[in-house]
Amino acid sequence: MSQTVDANARPIPLEGRRESYSSWLERENIPVHTGLYVENVKNVEMGPWERLGGRGAYVRLDGAEDQTGAYVAEVPPKGALNPECHLFEAIVYILSGNGCTEFWRTGEEKRIVEWQKDSMLVLPISVWHRFINLSDEPVVYLAINNAPLMINLFMNTDFVYGERYAFTDRYVSSDSYFGADPKLAALPYGEIVYQNNFIPNFKHIKVDAPPEGASRGEGFARRYLRLGGNRMLTFAAEYPVGTYTTAHWHEGGVQIYIAQGEGFTLMWPPEAGWTPWKDGHADKVHRVPFSEGTVYSPPTGWWHQHFNSGTEPVRYIPCGNGIPAARADGRAYVYTSVKEQGGHQLDYDLEDPMVRKLFDEDVAARKARL
């Protein structure tokens, strides 16, 4: 079918510079690490970071799908990074060292939060912050954020980076804002949520067995975290030695940081089915070995399950962009069995027999090395 052009139609004017997350990473001129996972973010190659100071690297995992982003930053001994302010949400996990962060809005009093290894804190949107190293060793931290969405939306980093609006519902300059005492709330079906903006030690957070119908398998425990009133979904998850989670899938953009323990994760695309080995699709299964410091991100629709074959509980932080789709009773479909309509979780009795075999082999191999 041919198209005609109105003779009076004006040509679209040439646009000025339009940025994307990809072009922003090029301008930042520091290493960018890609793939399904990073074995240990603390040990990734970093480079001098002119904008922020110190050294740093971006982590752009396949499964993050530019819904979420991540970077690693290093603060030199007894040094500080440059002040920064932005419109995207960000959660920080301290990988090593101790120090403090200053927070302020123009015309308001500065607030200072002191942290250590395994501390978590929020970087409130449109609030200035500066990281300071109080020790004689480098400080390294991981930040997971939704910068890709915001940069790709506005296409202008001069706007995204800066103090644009006082979100008083997201940040209040008070001593209690970064208080360590638990601030608790409950989801509609009874699960407890921490609404703290600073967690002194992530490994000390109390986790609970989820309500019936909202679990991830044998011994699984969880505590939802809502830092800074963020839309980004974050929680502490843990499962005991000698166990593994049920297979499940969800949307991309969820980045998983291993804070404690050892084991592996299996991931495979939806076209490989529920039982990829049995159905001749073993070549489509990806195995991710993990230990403290590993970050990985399953792509949209990919089945995945986490295995604790080590000698201590595995504790990890999934951090994604948004709250998952939920049923009428408030339970997320990602915790609902495939035996129910819309379910995203594969019960143990439906899994491929090879799953248990691989787990038992890994447990035996680790015991033999001890």
Summary of the structure (lengths in Angstrom):
residues: 370
radius of gyration: 22.0
end to end distance: 71.6
largest distance: 79.6
contacts: 1158
relative contact order: 0.14
helix: 16%
strand: 33%
